[in-house]
Each structure stands twice: as structure tokens, then as C-alpha cells.
Amino acid sequence: MTDITSQTEAALAAIAAAGSLDALEAERLETLGKKGWVSLALKTLGGMSPEERTAAAPAIQSARAAIAEALDAKKAALEAAALEEQLARETIDLTLPAVAAPKGSVHPVSQVMDELAEIFADLGFAVATGPEIEDDWHNFTALNMDETHPARAMHDTFYFPDKTNEGRDVLLRTHTSPVQIRAMLDQGAPIRIIAPGRVYRSDSDATHTPMFHQVEGLVIDRDIHLGHLKWTLETFFKAFFEREDITLRLRPSYFPFTEPSVEVDVGYSTEGGRRVVGGHGDAPGHAWMELGGSGMVNARVLEFAGLDSKEWQGFAFGLGIDRIAMLKYGMNDLRAFFDGDPRWLQHYGFSPFDQPTLSAGVGARA
Ligand code: FA5
């Protein structure tokens, strides 16, 4: 009995003194391990008479319980200390200046998309999205361009020759206008959305690339007219170019999905070889530049999208994002946008810390 008591005290002292998990494991093997003295003592109970067992068992069992508890507590303490030590060793100094980190920059197209979303959000527009791999029903048919419509040929479409989706031809969307159809089918009316994104046409020169960006705008409600369209675009361009002297010209045009249709031109002048937006396009030294298409949504398009055209009407517009980015930030070759040249990005890119906000001015400077 005294033997067990003193052995237990020695074991508890050794456990308390264990300086590492390895030392603790050695102590566990010596006591509770298969050949440990506590396990061996427990085994001797089997060979005892019932009276002897009743006398000997409590001391052995309480020794086992005390040692097991001490082992668990010490293990938890050693593990916590190891974690503390690791955390202290692996500390990151957050006070290091950020300039020491590798430097990236935000592409002007991403920057302009953020600016667009900020300005239109302030006018009550939500951002909608649609797939870049579209079907010809959304991209053409529902926009009032049936299979034989000549406007389909004007879009230089990339088709997936071996693919169909529920019998529809599959293609890379040629404009963001199919998002109009998806938004109307999903949300019904009234509706007020913009849809920025990538579009694709097989077309390439200094002002055209096979992939480019558009932003679609769509407003459907009761009593919407062309005046609302002009006000919306003018308000947007004034905020975007950060000048009050923006003059827009709506030039009669044709799109199958709008009626009437107008092309949106903006007045600009040329200063030091750079185009600067502002002023009336017919004023001396000024000219007009096309930024996109727009018009009142064709009644047939509303019907394709499940809306009653006697109750609802609205306007839509589609602007070239790359073009307005070039104009705002003074680049002249669209192809450089997509070359991925780090020197170009270094020059024209934006700081990731420079989020456009209306209060701080959406026109961040590179
Ligand atoms: C359209 O794509 C119509 N979906 C716009 C629209 C929407 C009209 C809603 C009415 C209502 P368009 O093909 O003209 O229209 O293209 C619109 C703008 O995209 C152009 O003004 C131009 O700024 C830009 N754009 C067109 N093709 C290219 C290209 N290959 N590279 C860069 N920008 C382009």
C-alpha cells in the first residue's frame, strides 16, 4: 500500500517536471503503458482472492486515475505552450510598409467598371449579369433579329459549330443586350439595371478588338420616354468625365431591338494630340464622337421577354467601356489594353487602394 502511495507520488512529481511531450510520453509508458507498473499492478488483481482484491483494488485504481488525470493536464499545458511558442516565432510584422510588398495595379477597364457601378448605383441602378457563352435566342431572336435578319450578319459572330443548347445555336455573346432579356424574364417590371461585361466579335484594328467590353443599361417602367434616356446618359457622363460642359447628341439610327433608335455622340476637342471630352461638337475646333447605341425598347422585345407592351415601356443603351476608358485616361490604341504588357499596366493602371467613390470623386488618377 505504502509502496503504491510513494510510487504514485514519484510518478506525479515526474509528470509535473516533464519539460517536453516526449518526456511526458516516457512517463506515461512507465506508468499506464502496457508494461507500466500501474498496468502490471492492475493485472495482479485477477490472481487475488475476493477479499484481497477488495483490499488492494481501491489504492491501485485511485493511483491510475490520479496519474491519468495528471498526464492529461500536463499534455494540454505542454501543447498550449508549444502553440504559444510557434505563434511567437511565426509573427508577421503588420507594421512593415506596404511598399515592400510586390506591386500590382488595377487595369483601366476594371477601374472604369467600378466607376460605372458607383455612378449608376447612385442613380438607383442594380448590376445584372449574364453568360458570355450565350444562345442565339437571347443574343438575337428575342432582340427582334430572327434567323434571316440582316443585322445578324453585321455582328461577326463567333459560333460554337458543334454545340447547341435545347436546339439553339451556341455563340459568344456579341453585345451585352441579351442581359436585357434575361433580366426582364427573371425580374419582370419595373426594372432599372446596368450590365457591364465582356463581348466578342471577329473584328480587329486600332479601335476594334475581338474581345471588348460594353455596359448595357435598361430602364422599364410606366411613362418612360426618350427625355429620361437623355437625362440619364448626360448625368452619367458628367459624373464620369467630372465636367459640367458635356454635350450629347442623339443621332437617329437603327437597332432592331429599339424603336426609335439613336446613337449617342459626345462633343470633344483635341488638345496636344489628345482628345478631351467637353463642349458642343459643332463649335469651332470641336467634333462629335460616337460612344454607343440606345433607344426605346422595341415592343416586340418586351413581348419576347414576357412583358405587356401596353403597360410597360422603357429605354436601353449599350456603351463601349474600352472606348470611354480611352477617352477619359488618354490612351489611343485599344489593342494595348489586352497585350498584358506590365510596363503599360504600370503606366495606365490604378492603385488597388484607390476605390472610386462619389464622395471622393470617381475619377481616380493613375
Ligand atoms: C450594340 O452592340 C448594341 N447592343 C447597343 C445598344 C444597346 C443599342 C441597347 C440600343 C439599345 P454597337 O454594335 O454599335 O451596338 O456597339 C456599341 C458600342 O460598342 C460602340 O459604340 C462601340 O463603342 C463599342 N464597340 C463596338 N464594336 C467594338 C469593337 N470591336 N471594339 C471595341 N469597341 C466596340
Residues whose N, C-alpha, C, O or C-beta is under 5 A from the ligand:
A	BS01	FA5	T174 H175 S177 D203 T207 H208 T209 F212 F255 T258 E290 L291 G292 G293 S294 G295 A316 F317 G318 L319 G320 R323
